[in-house]
Amino acid sequence: MQNKRIEKLLELQKDEPSDIFIIYALGMEYESMGNTTEAVEQFKLTLEQDIKHVPAYYQLGLLYLKSNNEEAAITYLTKGMELAKEKKDQRSTNEFKALLDELAN
């Protein structure tokens, strides 16, 4: 089932290669399949299209945490939290803060 979703997203991406929704959705699909490398690639592409895409920072932070790359995780989580604060998105700010606090302990 997931491969069909990825196939559909890749097909859509042919027509809209810079569509941020498609790129981010591909990242989420790859992450759900356990394909961390491809997920990271898609989330980074998301940020290339929109440097202020808060959810991409969160997903990258989580993926780097899972792969025990705390330095990269902290970098993305900190930047994401700053952007969430800028956007006055308290829920996202709290989610980033909770992960960063967890890393500090």
C-alpha positions in Angstrom: 0.0 0.0 0.0 2.7 2.5 0.9 4.6 1.8 -2.3 1.5 2.8 -4.2 1.3 6.1 -2.3 5.0 6.7 -3.1 4.4 5.8 -6.7 1.5 8.2 -6.9 3.4 11.0 -5.2 6.4 10.5 -7.5 4.0 10.6 -10.5 2.6 13.9 -9.2 6.1 15.2 -8.6 6.9 14.8 -12.3 4.4 17.5 -13.1 5.1 19.6 -10.0 8.8 19.0 -9.1 8.9 21.9 -6.6 5.5 21.3 -4.9 6.3 21.5 -1.2 3.3 19.4 -0.2 4.4 16.5 -2.5 8.0 16.7 -1.3 7.0 16.7 2.4 4.5 13.9 1.8 7.2 11.8 0.2 9.4 12.4 3.2 6.6 11.2 5.5 6.0 8.1 3.4 9.6 7.2 3.3 9.9 7.7 7.1 6.9 5.5 7.7 8.6 2.8 5.6 11.8 3.1 7.7 13.7 4.5 4.7 15.5 7.2 6.8 18.0 8.2 4.1 15.3 9.0 1.6 13.1 10.7 4.3 16.0 13.0 5.3 16.6 13.8 1.6 12.9 14.8 1.1 12.7 16.9 4.3 15.9 18.7 3.3 14.3 19.3 -0.1 11.3 20.7 1.6 13.5 23.2 3.4 15.1 24.2 0.1 11.7 25.1 -1.1 10.6 26.8 2.1 13.2 27.6 4.7 10.5 28.3 7.2 8.6 25.0 6.9 8.4 24.2 10.7 7.2 20.5 10.3 10.2 19.6 8.2 12.5 20.8 11.0 10.6 18.7 13.5 10.8 15.6 11.3 14.5 16.1 10.6 15.1 16.5 14.4 13.3 13.3 15.1 15.1 11.3 12.4 18.5 12.5 13.6 17.5 11.6 17.1 16.6 8.1 16.0 19.9 7.8 14.2 21.8 9.0 17.4 23.1 12.2 15.7 22.3 14.5 18.6 24.2 17.4 17.2 22.2 17.5 14.0 19.0 16.8 15.9 19.7 19.8 18.2 20.4 22.0 15.2 17.1 21.3 13.4 15.0 21.3 16.6 16.5 24.6 17.7 15.9 26.2 14.4 12.4 24.8 14.2 11.6 26.1 17.6 12.8 29.5 16.7 10.6 29.6 13.6 7.6 28.3 15.6 8.0 31.1 18.1 8.3 33.6 15.2 5.0 32.3 13.9 3.5 32.3 17.4 2.8 28.6 17.1 2.7 27.7 20.7 1.9 24.0 20.2 4.8 23.5 17.8 7.1 25.5 20.1 6.2 23.2 23.0 6.8 20.1 21.0 10.3 21.3 20.0 11.0 22.3 23.5 9.9 19.0 24.9 12.3 17.1 22.6 15.2 19.5 23.3 14.6 19.2 27.1 14.6 15.4 26.7 18.0 15.7 25.0 19.4 17.9 27.8 18.6 15.3 30.5 
